[in-house]
Amino acid sequence: MSLAIPVDAVSHVLLQDGWHIVEGNSFKVDSYEYKDRDRLIVGGQAVPSTGAMWKEPDGVFIVCPLTSVLAVKATRK
């Protein structure tokens, strides 16, 4: 059994500081790296390999290690 989370339906993300609203379907999960333009600065084993990113209603983008996400709310199964 798996707990399949439809990333395009995530509406809220719970971090340690509380719930965050996800604007539209902006929630993404992908590799987590720091870059300077097109050059990789830190990635792979130096930082958690998977991160989450979303846009909040005020236009701010939040990016964090996936391990920081405590829970998500999705609008559908």
C-alpha positions as CSV (number, residue, x, y, z in Angstrom):
1,M,0.0,0.0,0.0
2,S,1.2,3.5,-0.7
3,L,-0.2,6.9,0.3
4,A,-0.3,8.5,-3.1
5,I,-0.4,12.3,-2.8
6,P,-1.6,14.2,-5.9
7,V,0.9,17.0,-6.0
8,D,-1.2,19.1,-8.3
9,A,-4.0,19.1,-5.7
10,V,-2.0,20.1,-2.6
11,S,-3.6,23.2,-1.2
12,H,-1.8,23.6,2.2
13,V,1.6,22.6,3.5
14,L,2.3,22.2,7.3
15,L,5.8,23.3,8.4
16,Q,7.0,23.8,11.9
17,D,5.7,27.4,11.9
18,G,2.2,26.4,10.9
19,W,0.1,25.9,7.8
20,H,1.1,27.6,4.5
21,I,-1.4,28.1,1.6
22,V,-0.3,26.9,-1.8
23,E,-1.3,29.2,-4.7
24,G,-3.0,27.2,-7.5
25,N,-1.2,24.0,-8.4
26,S,2.3,25.4,-7.7
27,F,3.4,22.6,-5.3
28,K,6.4,20.7,-6.7
29,V,8.7,18.0,-5.4
30,D,12.1,17.7,-7.0
31,S,15.9,17.5,-6.4
32,Y,17.1,20.1,-4.0
33,E,20.2,22.0,-5.1
34,Y,21.8,25.5,-4.7
35,K,22.9,27.1,-8.0
36,D,24.7,30.2,-9.0
37,R,23.1,30.9,-12.4
38,D,23.8,27.6,-14.2
39,R,26.6,26.4,-12.0
40,L,25.8,23.9,-9.2
41,I,27.1,25.2,-5.8
42,V,25.8,22.5,-3.4
43,G,23.8,19.4,-4.1
44,G,23.7,15.7,-3.8
45,Q,25.0,14.4,-0.4
46,A,25.8,17.9,1.0
47,V,22.1,18.8,1.3
48,P,18.9,16.7,1.5
49,S,18.4,15.3,-2.0
50,T,14.6,16.0,-2.2
51,G,12.9,19.3,-1.7
52,A,9.5,20.9,-2.0
53,M,8.6,24.3,-3.5
54,W,5.4,26.3,-3.8
55,K,4.1,29.8,-4.4
56,E,2.1,31.5,-1.6
57,P,-0.8,33.9,-2.4
58,D,1.4,36.9,-1.7
59,G,3.8,35.8,-4.5
60,V,6.5,34.5,-2.3
61,F,8.1,31.1,-3.2
62,I,8.9,28.8,-0.4
63,V,11.5,26.1,-0.9
64,C,12.5,23.6,1.8
65,P,13.8,20.1,2.3
66,L,11.0,17.6,1.9
67,T,11.9,16.4,5.5
68,S,10.6,19.8,6.7
69,V,7.1,19.1,5.5
70,L,5.0,17.7,8.4
71,A,1.7,17.2,6.5
72,V,-0.1,18.4,3.4
73,K,-3.8,19.0,2.6
74,A,-5.0,18.1,-0.8
75,T,-8.3,19.1,-2.4
76,R,-9.0,15.7,-3.9
77,K,-7.8,12.1,-3.8
